[in-house]
Amino acid sequence: MEPTDAEGRRGVGEAASTQRYHQPVEVIEQFLGKVDPQRLSFGDVPASMSYLDALAPGNCAAKCGLNLALLDGAARSVRQPVYDVLRLGFREEHHVTSFSLGIDTPEMIRRKTLEAADYPVLKLKIGSATDPENLAALRDAAAEKPVRVDANEAWTDKETALRNLEWLARDGRIQFVEQPMPATTPPADLAWLKQRSPLTLCADESYHAAADIAAVSAGFHMVNVKLVKTGGITGAVEALQAAREAGLKTMIGCMIETSVGITAAAHLAELADHLDLDGNLLITNDPYRGVSAAQGVLSFATAPEPFGLRVKER
């Protein structure tokens, strides 16, 4: 999306649809249809977001797209990249993203692992009957690489979750495990698991915004912040800072997105201990160019735009 503000300036944003968070394309379009462009201003992003929040609660995907566009336009107007407008900076040759392997057959996991040889950190999605075989296939192709595991709410009770965490810990090179149990799990069960887990636990579906920090602190060691959950960069900064103030580690993640959404998230890299910004690497029809990820290292050095989000149509 490329909304125009009252002064006729434009910004680029992305609203990634997702069924998991009840944000299909239809919901996004319905919300955008309510928006009066004249109420949006690159000169006052907070007021613009307050207006959007007053239109309807939720709608985090649509608000994300508009927030990105507003910040893109605001940063362009002062001729600075977003990470400088936010006073975060960005260190080149420092920030590494993982590369994700979805649930598949062991043969395909091995093949995909070999194809991802340039990426120093892998992320394996689990939650199927072939999880042990899939991890073994990954290790057959990449014996020493650090691996992050995403359980995607797969284990429905704490005892099963603990058994699986103990199995994963025997690998010796698992960095952490995302969302081992459903977001609807009772807090006492999450706290029970955290106390006994041999591996670091990361909240994903359980952590949407800064307001959730008290609820997740007892059950997790870290959080996964995604722009589509927080309603954009503004909410993501708040969610990352709240987690850090609570003593939790932080990761910035993504959905399947184009280089607009991934580049926007990369502007916040200095607030994260880990990055999982590979959504644009998993598609073949990305219409934009932005932050690069050669050998898994994020870089703005070759980004096409000097200001704003620094993205451009191919």
C-alpha positions, 0 to 999 in steps of 0.5 A: 500500500502507498497512502498519501497524506493531507500534503500529498506525500506518499509512503510505502507499507505492507499489511501481511494477511494471516489467518492465525491472527484473524487478519485475512485479506477481507478484514484488512480491506474492510478496515482500510475502506473506513480510513479517511486519508485526510486524517493521516499525516507524516508530520504527526504519526502518533496522532495518525495512529490514535485516529486509526485506533479510534476507528476500530480495535484490533485490525493489527495487520491493516494498522501495520501497513499504514504505520509503516507507510506513515513512518516511511513518508515521515523519514523521507521528508526529513531525509533520514532512514527510519532507524535514524529517525528512531535513534536506533542506528544500524550496525552493518556486518552484525545482524544475522537472520535465521533461515526457516525450514517448514514441516516436510518429509525428512528427505525434503528437510535434508535437501532444504538444509543443503540449499540453505548452506549459506545461512549460518543459523537455521530454524526448524518448524516441528509438530509432526510425527516425523519430528525426530526424523526431520531433525536427524535429516537436518543434522545429516546435512548440517551437523554443527549449525545452531538451530532454533525450533518453532513448535507453533503451539504443537504440544497441548499439555505441559508433560508432553512439552517437557518430554519434547524439550528434553529430547531437543536438548540432547541435540546440544545445539538448539538455541531456543524453542518458540511457543511450545504450547498454545497461547490459551495454555493456563499461565500456571502451566507455562510457569511450570514448564519454564521452571523445568525446561532445559531450553530457552522458551520464546513467546510468539503467539502469546506475545502481541504487544507491550501490554502482554509483558506481565502475562508472558514473563512468568512463562517464557525467557524471551519474546518474538515480536512481529510487526503484524502483531504489534500494528507496525513499527511503533508498537513493535518498538514498545513491545521490544523495549517492554520485554528488555525492561522485564529482563527477557531476551528479544527476537524480531520475527516475521510472516511470509512478507515482501521486502517492504515488511522485512526491511521495515522490521530490520530497522529495529534490529538494534533492539533484538538479541536474535532475528528471524527475518527471512519471509522475503527469502521464502517467496519468488514473486517479491516486487520490492528490493530492500535490506539484503541478507547475503550469508544471512547477514542483514545489510542496508549497504545496497538498499536502493533508497537512501531515506525512509524504509529504503525499499523500491520496486524492482 
